Amino acid sequence: MLEVSKLSCIREDVVLFSELDFIVSAGDIIQIEGPNGVGKTSLLRLLAGLSTPADGSINWQSVDTVVDRESYHRDLLYLGHLPGVKAELTAFENLFFYHAVHQPVSEDKIWQALAQVGLAGYEDQLACHLSAGQQRRIALARLWLSEKKLWILDEPFTAIDKNGVKVLESLFLEHADKGGMVILTTHQDLNFSAERLRKIVLTRQHLAEY
């Protein structure tokens, strides 16, 4: 459903990667690997439409995402390395206002999502009074509320404990089993079988390996 063709990325006159080709199909979980500075986050931002490639194309359901960005973004959920929550809002308010704009959901589902990520009892706490890990959990709660087909996640396990990692891994598998797709970066060792996880390795020679 997602096809990346001859994709190149240049930052400050440095080629991070070039001629990158891969396809993401329904049910895929793909981990982007490589040393720091090789372009993992840059690749995710390109895939999310937040930056423009130096060359190449990204097609969603055979349509260039630049040509039909709106349709692509209706099917896309992107969570960056930073939690992206508003400090002056409570955990509940952060999710309520986000989904009021992007995808309305019931208040009951928001309470349930916060409980899923271990924030039961913290729903009415201002985000600025929560720890970094708890703020991260507010952002991750969007995954339980999302009906988007494609999830692009930059270091989703940051500041998350071992139990939280297991919960997220189970959610990724469930999403993939329903025909969804997950593309992520992480330094965490994922507990997936080789049949369930594909890896794309970015090297300093700007090549992709599987």
Backbone torsions as a table, in degrees:
resi	resn	phi	psi	omega
1	MET	NA	-28.8	176.1
2	LEU	-115.3	124.5	-178.7
3	GLU	-123.8	120.9	177.6
4	VAL	-104.8	125.8	-173.9
5	SER	-131.0	121.5	173.9
6	LYS	52.5	39.0	-174.1
7	LEU	-77.2	132.6	179.1
8	SER	-129.9	146.5	-179.2
9	CYS	-135.2	129.1	178.3
10	ILE	-124.5	130.5	177.0
11	ARG	-128.2	120.7	178.7
12	GLU	52.4	48.1	176.9
13	ASP	67.0	12.0	176.8
14	VAL	-109.1	128.0	177.0
15	VAL	-78.5	113.8	178.4
16	LEU	-80.3	-44.8	173.6
17	PHE	-157.7	160.1	-178.7
18	SER	-150.2	158.3	176.7
19	GLU	53.8	39.8	-177.3
20	LEU	-84.7	126.0	-179.3
21	ASP	-128.4	130.2	168.7
22	PHE	-165.5	161.9	-179.6
23	ILE	-125.6	138.1	176.3
24	VAL	-114.2	122.6	-178.7
25	SER	-110.0	165.1	177.5
26	ALA	-54.7	132.3	179.0
27	GLY	92.3	-2.9	-177.9
28	ASP	-80.7	140.2	166.0
29	ILE	-118.9	119.1	-173.6
30	ILE	-123.8	126.5	176.6
31	GLN	-104.0	126.4	175.3
32	ILE	-90.9	121.1	-177.7
33	GLU	-118.6	166.4	176.8
34	GLY	146.1	162.5	-179.1
35	PRO	-67.1	162.4	177.8
36	ASN	-58.7	139.3	176.6
37	GLY	86.6	2.3	-176.6
38	VAL	-87.2	-14.3	174.6
39	GLY	116.5	21.2	-178.0
40	LYS	-64.8	-50.9	179.2
41	THR	-65.9	-37.4	177.5
42	SER	-60.9	-39.4	177.7
43	LEU	-64.2	-44.5	179.6
44	LEU	-62.8	-38.9	179.0
45	ARG	-66.7	-35.5	174.8
46	LEU	-64.4	-45.9	-179.2
47	LEU	-63.5	-31.3	-179.6
48	ALA	-84.3	-3.8	179.8
49	GLY	78.0	19.2	-178.8
50	LEU	-91.3	-10.4	174.9
51	SER	-147.7	168.7	-173.1
52	THR	-109.5	131.6	179.6
53	PRO	-70.7	153.6	174.6
54	ALA	-68.2	-31.3	179.3
55	ASP	-161.3	162.5	176.7
56	GLY	95.7	-177.8	-175.8
57	SER	-141.7	157.6	175.1
58	ILE	-127.7	113.9	-178.1
59	ASN	-109.1	136.4	175.5
60	TRP	-116.6	118.1	-176.5
61	GLN	52.1	45.5	174.9
62	SER	71.0	11.1	178.3
63	VAL	-118.6	132.9	179.1
64	ASP	-60.1	128.5	-177.1
65	THR	-66.5	-20.0	175.8
66	VAL	-73.4	-34.6	-178.8
67	VAL	-73.4	-42.0	-178.5
68	ASP	-127.5	67.1	-177.0
69	ARG	-64.5	-36.9	-175.6
70	GLU	-62.7	-47.0	179.9
71	SER	-63.1	-40.5	179.6
72	TYR	-61.6	-46.8	-176.7
73	HIS	-68.9	-22.7	174.3
74	ARG	-66.5	-24.9	-178.8
75	ASP	-101.2	5.3	-169.7
76	LEU	-119.7	134.6	168.5
77	LEU	-121.5	121.2	179.6
78	TYR	-116.0	128.2	171.9
79	LEU	-120.5	116.6	-178.2
80	GLY	-81.5	-177.1	-177.5
81	HIS	-65.1	-34.5	176.8
82	LEU	-84.9	149.9	-174.8
83	PRO	-65.4	-31.2	177.1
84	GLY	69.4	35.6	177.4
85	VAL	-109.8	155.1	-179.7
86	LYS	-90.1	121.6	-173.4
87	ALA	-62.8	-30.0	-174.8
88	GLU	-84.8	-1.5	178.4
89	LEU	-108.1	155.2	175.9
90	THR	-75.0	171.0	177.0
91	ALA	-58.3	-46.5	179.5
92	PHE	-62.7	-46.4	-178.0
93	GLU	-62.2	-37.6	177.7
94	ASN	-57.1	-47.7	-179.4
95	LEU	-71.7	-39.7	-178.2
96	PHE	-60.9	-49.0	-176.9
97	PHE	-72.3	-35.0	176.4
98	TYR	-60.6	-47.7	-176.1
99	HIS	-78.3	-21.8	173.8
100	ALA	-63.1	-31.3	179.4
101	VAL	-85.9	-43.8	-169.5
102	HIS	-96.4	-39.8	-173.9
103	GLN	-166.8	91.6	-175.9
104	PRO	-55.2	135.2	176.0
105	VAL	-136.0	163.1	-178.8
106	SER	-73.9	156.5	178.2
107	GLU	-63.4	-35.4	179.1
108	ASP	-59.3	-41.1	179.8
109	LYS	-66.1	-33.3	177.7
110	ILE	-66.9	-44.3	177.1
111	TRP	-59.2	-43.2	-179.2
112	GLN	-64.2	-40.9	-179.9
113	ALA	-64.2	-41.0	178.6
114	LEU	-65.2	-35.8	176.3
115	ALA	-66.7	-37.9	180.0
116	GLN	-60.0	-34.9	-177.4
117	VAL	-95.3	11.4	175.3
118	GLY	82.9	24.2	-179.6
119	LEU	-109.6	17.7	173.7
120	ALA	-60.0	129.3	-176.2
121	GLY	93.6	-11.7	178.9
122	TYR	-113.0	8.7	-173.6
123	GLU	-58.9	-34.5	-175.9
124	ASP	-99.9	10.7	176.7
125	GLN	-83.1	136.4	174.3
126	LEU	-62.3	141.3	-178.9
127	ALA	-58.8	-34.0	-178.9
128	CYS	-66.0	-17.2	179.0
129	HIS	-95.2	-0.4	-178.9
130	LEU	-98.8	158.4	178.5
131	SER	-71.6	169.1	178.4
132	ALA	-60.3	-40.7	179.2
133	GLY	-65.4	-38.9	178.7
134	GLN	-68.9	-37.9	175.9
135	GLN	-63.6	-38.2	176.9
136	ARG	-62.8	-36.5	-179.5
137	ARG	-67.6	-32.1	176.0
138	ILE	-59.8	-47.2	179.6
139	ALA	-63.0	-43.0	-177.9
140	LEU	-66.9	-24.8	178.4
141	ALA	-60.3	-22.8	177.6
142	ARG	-60.7	-28.5	-179.2
143	LEU	-63.7	-37.1	179.8
144	TRP	-72.1	-18.1	-178.7
145	LEU	-102.3	-4.6	-171.3
146	SER	-86.9	139.0	170.4
147	GLU	-111.0	13.5	179.6
148	LYS	-69.9	144.9	-178.5
149	LYS	-77.2	-36.9	-173.7
150	LEU	-113.7	121.9	175.4
151	TRP	-107.5	126.9	175.3
152	ILE	-118.1	116.6	-168.2
153	LEU	-129.2	122.9	179.6
154	ASP	-100.4	108.7	179.8
155	GLU	51.8	59.3	-177.3
156	PRO	-67.1	-17.9	-176.3
157	PHE	-92.0	3.5	-179.9
158	THR	-57.8	128.7	177.6
159	ALA	63.9	22.4	179.0
160	ILE	-109.1	136.2	-178.5
161	ASP	-77.4	175.1	-174.9
162	LYS	-59.6	-40.5	179.4
163	ASN	-65.4	-39.8	177.5
164	GLY	-63.5	-36.7	177.2
165	VAL	-62.1	-44.8	179.8
166	LYS	-62.4	-39.9	179.2
167	VAL	-63.2	-43.6	179.2
168	LEU	-65.4	-42.5	178.5
169	GLU	-58.9	-41.7	178.4
170	SER	-63.8	-38.7	178.9
171	LEU	-65.6	-40.4	178.5
172	PHE	-61.7	-43.4	179.1
173	LEU	-64.0	-41.7	178.8
174	GLU	-62.4	-42.8	178.9
175	HIS	-62.5	-43.7	179.6
176	ALA	-66.0	-39.0	180.0
177	ASP	-63.4	-24.8	178.4
178	LYS	-89.4	5.6	-179.9
179	GLY	95.1	5.8	176.9
180	GLY	-79.6	174.5	-179.6
181	MET	-132.5	142.6	178.5
182	VAL	-129.4	125.9	171.9
183	ILE	-120.6	125.3	-175.5
184	LEU	-145.2	158.1	166.2
185	THR	-112.3	145.7	176.3
186	THR	-166.3	148.6	170.3
187	HIS	-92.3	-2.4	-179.8
188	GLN	-78.6	139.3	172.1
189	ASP	-75.4	117.0	-176.0
190	LEU	-84.2	140.1	-177.3
191	ASN	-93.8	57.3	178.2
192	PHE	-116.7	149.4	174.9
193	SER	-72.8	161.5	179.5
194	ALA	-61.7	-27.6	-179.9
195	GLU	-72.6	-24.6	-176.6
196	ARG	-96.5	-19.9	-173.8
197	LEU	-120.0	124.7	170.3
198	ARG	-102.1	144.5	178.8
199	LYS	-121.0	136.3	171.1
200	ILE	-115.9	119.3	-175.7
201	VAL	-104.2	117.5	173.4
202	LEU	-88.3	127.6	-179.8
203	THR	-111.8	168.2	179.1
204	ARG	-72.1	-6.6	172.3
205	GLN	-92.4	8.5	173.8
206	HIS	64.8	29.8	179.0
207	LEU	-110.0	154.9	175.1
208	ALA	-106.4	134.5	178.4
209	GLU	-126.9	149.2	-179.0
210	TYR	-108.0	NA	NA
